[in-house]
Amino acid sequence: MNEGTKRVESGTVPRNGLGRELRERAENLIRKETFLSPPFRWEPLHGDGSDRTFYRLFTSETTFVLLWSPPADNRSPNENDSYVYMGRHLERRGIPVPKIFGYWRDEGLVLLEDLGSIHLQDAVRPGRASQVEGLYKQAADVLIRIQVQASEGLDTGQCFDTPLYSPDFVMERELRYFYQSFVREALGMKIAWDHVADEFSLLAQRAARVEERSFFLHRDFQSRNLMVKEGRLYVIDFQGSRKGPSQYDLAALLLDPYVQLPEPLAERLLLAHAEQLRDATGISVADFLDGYEQVALCRNLQIVAAYSFLTRVKGRRHFARYLVPAYRTLQQMVGRPACKDYPFLRGLVRDHGMGEIAEVAVKLEREAEERGQQAAGGKQ
C-alpha cells in the first residue's frame, strides 16, 4: 500500500514479485540513469491493501525503495504516472514526501527515498498521551500545508482515477461500495439498491458539495500513510489524489481505526484545524464543521466497506480486526443530528450491534485464512 513498508515474514513471497530477469533489467536501468551502482541486496517488503510490490535495495552506503507496478493498459495517465506527478508536485510545494530518484514508465518501476518502516500508527503508543498529541498536531499541520500550498498549481489532468471528489464518485466508490461489500456480502442482507438509492444520493450530494472551493485531496490521509523518520512526518501513497472538500482528509486522520484517537483529542484537533483553515482561506469554522459531518460519514462508510472487501475478496485477513472499531465509530456518527435524514443507515446500525459485527469480522478472517491455505496447497 505504501513505500513505508515492513519486511516480509520469513518464507513468504510478495504477489507477482520481480523474477531474476526483471531484477537484472531494473538494476541495469538504475545503473544507467542514476548515481547508483549495482549489485544490490534485495529485500521484499509488505504492502497493505495494494497489489503493488515493493523492495528495499541495499547499497554499500545506504538504502532505497523500489516500487514495481506494471501498468495494466496504455492509458495516460496511469497509476504510476499519477504517483510520480503527485510526489513531485508535493515536493515542489514544500510538503514532506519521499524523493523520487527515477521513473521507468514502460517497466512500471519507481526508485524512491527509503523512509524506514515506522508508520504513525507504530509511533503512537498507549499511555504516552503527550507524544500522541504532538505527532497528530504535526500531522494536522502537514495537512494544512497540503490544502493551502499544494492546491495551487495542481494539474488535475494528471489524476489517473478521476480529477474530482464529485457526487457520482461518492455514490459509486464509497456508498455503493459500502452497500455491496458490507451490507450485501459481509452482512448477507438482500436489500435492493432501489431501497437505499435516494438516501445515498442525498448523502453524496451533500458530501461532495459542502463548499464551493476544492482543495488538494489525498483521500487516504491516515496513520498507515504517514511515516515517521527522525521525528518528522512524511506523506506517502498519494497516487489517488484529486481535488475535493477540505474536510475529507481530516476525517480520514481523525476517524482512523488503526489508532482510535481519544474523542477529546480528536475534537481538539478538529476545532484547531477548522480555525487554521479559516485563517488561511476564509472558510468559516461553522461551515467547515457543518460539512465535516457529511464528509466524515462517507469516509466512515468507505472504511467499513474497504475492510470487508480486503478481507473477504483480497484475503488480507489482518484488516478484519479493524472492522469492529470502524463500525463503532459509525454507531456514534449515525446517532448525531446531522444524520437524521438517513433512516436506512440508522436502522442498519440499530439492528446490527457490536456483538454481531465482531462475529462477522471473525467469520471474514477465518474464511480468508481458509482460502489462503487452499491457495497455498494448490501451489504445492
N, C-alpha and C positions, 0 to 999 in steps of 0.2 A: 504493500500500500504506500510505502514511502521509503525514502533513501536513508532515514534514520532507523535502520532495521537491525535485527539481532541475529546472532549466529544460529545457523540451522542445527537442530538437535542431531546428535550422533546417529548415523545410519540413514538419515533422510535425504532425499534428493529433491530440489525445487522443481516445480512443474515446468515442463518444456525448457529445461536447462540447456545452456550452451554446450554443444559437443566439442570434441577436440578440434575439429576443423574450424568451427566458428570462433573458438577461443584464439586459435592462431591467427585467423583473419582479424579479430579485434586487436590483438597485440600488434600486428603489422600496421593497422590504421593508426593506433595510438602512437607508435614509434615514428611514423611519417609526419604526423600532423601536430604533435605536442612535444614538450621538452622531456618526456619520459622515455626510458629505455627498458624494454622487456629483457629477460622474462620476469613475470610477476608471480607471486604466490596468490592463488585464487581461493577465496573463502565465500561459499554461498551464504546468503542472508535471507532471513524471514521477511516476507511482506505481510500485510494484514489482510485486507479484503480484496486486494488487486490480483490480477493474473500476470502482472509484470514480474520480471525476475531481476534480482539484484545480487551483485557480488562486491565484496571488498577486495581491492587489489593492493597487495603489499609490495612496496619497493624497498630498496636498501635503507631509505631515509624516512619514508612516510607512507601514508595510505590514501587511497581514493575509492570512490564507489562508482561502479559501472552499472547503469540501468540498461536492461535489454528488453525491448518490447517491439517485436516485429510488426510493422504496420499491416493491418488486416485488409486494406484496399489501397487504391491510388488517390483517394480524395485528398484535397488540400484545403484547409489544414487538417492533419490527422492529430491524434492524441499527443504524439511526441512533439510535433510542431508547436502545439499549444503549450506544452510543458516548457520547451526551450524559450519560446517567446515570453511567456509569463514570468519565468525565472529571471530573464534578462531585464524585462521591464521593471520588475520589482526591485532588482538590484540597482538599476539606474535611479530609481526613486528613493534610494536610501533604506530600503527595507531589508532586514537581515534574512537572507536566503542563502542556500549553498551556491558557491560559484560553479559555473558551467565551463569546463575546460575544453570540451569537444562534443560535437554532434555529427553523427554519421547517419543521415536520414534513411538511405536505402537499406542499411542493416538494422535500423532501429536501435542504435546504441547512443547513449549519452554518458559522458565522463564527468563526474561530479566531485565537489569537495566532500570529504568524509566528515560528517558532523558527530560521529560517535554513535552510541547506542542508548543514550539516556533521553527518553521522552519526558515531557512534562508530567505525564502520568507516573513515571518512575520516580521523579524528583520530589513529588509531594508525598509526605508520609503522615499517617495519623498521629496526632499528639504534637505536631510541630506547626501550630496554627500561624505563627508569625511568618514562617518560611512559605507556607501555602499562600497566605495573603500577598506576600511580597512578589512571588512568582506570578500570581494571577493579575496583580496590578501591572506587572511588566507586560504580560500578555495583552491586557486591555490597552496599554499604551501603544504596543505594536499595532494593534488593530486600528486604533485611531489614525495612526500614521498611514496605514494601508488605505483607509477610507478617504483620507484627505489628500495624501500625496499620490497614491497610485491610481486614483480615479482619473486624474488628469493625464491625458495623452494615451489612454488605453484604446488600442485598436481592437474593437470587438469582432472585426473580420478574422482575427486570429483565434477566436474561440471555436474549438472543434465541436463542442457539444451545446450549440445554440448560444447566442450572444446575450440573452436577457432572461432573467427570472420572471417570466410572464405568467398570466393566469393559465394558459394552456400548458406550460411547463409544470406549474404547480399541480395542476389536475392530473397530468399523466405520470409524472415522475415522483410525486410524493403521495397524493391522495389515492389515486388508482393503485399505486404500488402498495400502500397500506391495505387497501381493500382486498387485493389479490393475494399478497404474500402473507398477511397476518390474519385477516378476517376469514377468508375462504380456505386458505391452505393450512395455516397453523392452528386456527380455532376450529376449522371444519364447518363453518357456517355457510349455508346455501342461500344467502341473501342475494337477490338480483341487483345488478348495478343500478337499475332504474330506481330502486328503493333509496339509494343514497346520493344519486347524481345531483339533484338540486341542492342539497345541503353542502355537498363538497364543492359545487360550482360557486356558491356564495362564499365559502371559505377561501377558495382560490382567488376570487376577485378581490377580496379584502386583503389577503396577504401580499399579493403582487402589486397592489396599488395603494400602499399605505402612505406614500409620499410622492410628490411629483418628481423629485430628483432620484437618480440611480447612482449607486456607488460601486466601487470595486468589490466584488463578492467572491470570496474564496470558496464558500459553500460547504466546507468541512473543517472549519477552524476549531479544532478540539485538541485535547491533550496528547493524542497519538500523532498529531501532525505539527506539534511544536517540540523541537529538540532543544536540550539544554547542553551547552558546551561552554565550559569555563564561566559559568554563572550567567551566560547570555542566552536568550531565546532566539531560535531560528525557525522560520516558517517553511514547511515542506508540503508536498502533494498539492500543488497549486494548478495542475493542468486543467481542472474543471472550472476555473474562474470565469466570471462573466460580470455583467452589470446587474445590480439588484438592490433590494431595500437595505438600509443601513442596519436594521435590527437583526438580520439573519445570522451573521457570523457571531454576533454577541450571544444570541440564543444558543448557537452550537457550542460555544465555550461554556456557558453557564449551566446548560442542561446536560452536559456530558456525563453519561452513565459510567464512564471509565473512572472518574474521580468522585462524583457525587458530592459536590460542594455543599457545605452547611448553608442552609437557607439564609441566615443573616448576612453571611459573606456575599452570597450571590446577589442579594438585594442591594447591598452597599456598592458592589461593582456595577450593577445595572444603573443605579442613580448617578454614580460618578461618570459613567460612560455617556449617559444622556446629557449631562451638564457639559462635559468636554466637547461633545459633538455640537451642542448648541453654541458654544463659544467659537468653534471653528467654522461652522456652516450656517448658523442662524436657525436651524430646526429647533422648535420649542421642545422643552422637556416633556410637556403634556402630550404633544403629538407623537413624539418618539415612544413614550410609554404606551399610549393607546395602540399604536401599530405593533408594538412588540408582542402583545398578547396573541394577535392573529398569526404573526410570523413564527413565534415560538411554538404554537400549536402544530403548525405544518411541519416544523423541524422535528418535533417530538414524534409525530406520526411516521415521518421518514425513518427515524432511528429504529422504531419498533419494527417497521417493515424490513429494514436492512438486516437487523439481527436475525429475524425469522428466515429471510431469504438466504443469507450467507451460511447459516447453519444447515437449513433443510436442503438447499439446492447445491451450494458450493462445498458442503461438507466441512466448513470451518467451525468445528464444534465449540471452540472457545468463545465464540460470540454468544452462545446460548446463555452463558452466565450473566450477561448484561441485559437480557430481556426483562428480567424482574425489576431492576431499578429504573429502566426506561418506562415501563408500564406504571410503576408507582408515581413517577412524575406526571404521566398522563392522567392518572387519577386526580392529582392535585389540580391540574390545569382545567379539566372539564367541569370542575365544581365552581369555577370563578364566573362572575357576571359576564365577562367578555365572551364566554362560550355558551350563553343561554340560547343562541339561535341554532345550535347543533344537537338536536334531540337524539339523532342516531348515535352519535359519539357518547353522549351522556348515558343513554340506555345501555350501550355496549359495556361501558365501564361499570355501571351499576350491576349488570347481570354476570360479569366475569371478574371475580375477586382475585386478590393476590395469590391465594392458595391455588386456584385453578391455573393461573399463569405460571406459577412455579412448576406445576405438573407438566404444563405444555413445554416449558424450557427443558425439563429433564427428558421428556419424550423426544424432542427435536435433537438434543445432544446424543441420546442413545441411538437414534436412527442414523445420525451422521457417523457415529463410530462404527456401527454395523456395516454401513455402505463402504467405509474406508477399509475395513477388514476384508470385505468381499472383493474390493478392487485390488487390494494387495495380494490376496490369494489367487486372483485371476492372472496376475503377472508372474507368478512363480512357475 
